[in-house]
Amino acid sequence: MLTRKLGDLLEEVRPNAVTFVDAFEFHDNQLDSCLGRNDGQVYEALYKYAKSSPLNATDVHSSFHKYLTPLKNQGSKL
């Protein structure tokens, strides 16, 4: 019942969500969000953020080689 009510309330608030956040005049850096930017450069900001993420430092994350490669090799022996 609570989950359903929460969904109803979020649906009611959604059209005004940006206005509510803007009313507090939080800077984009405080929100730590690439979305809802004042300059409108959402996609450029998302791309820049993704490039700076440590998870994207290499093409293939080291955990793939550590955990998945042994499983893949084990499966080929079956």
C-alpha angles and dihedrals in degrees: 000000000000093000091052092048091048089053090050092050093047090051089053094049097042098086090056100036096104091047091051092052093044090052090066090051094223112175116238089247091057091052090047088215134130091201125082093029119174092222093055093232095127099142095043090050093048091050092048091048092049092049091052094050114110088225088067097048090106133030091242120031116237091239089068091061093041100048112012102040093060090049091048091050091047091052092053090056093058 
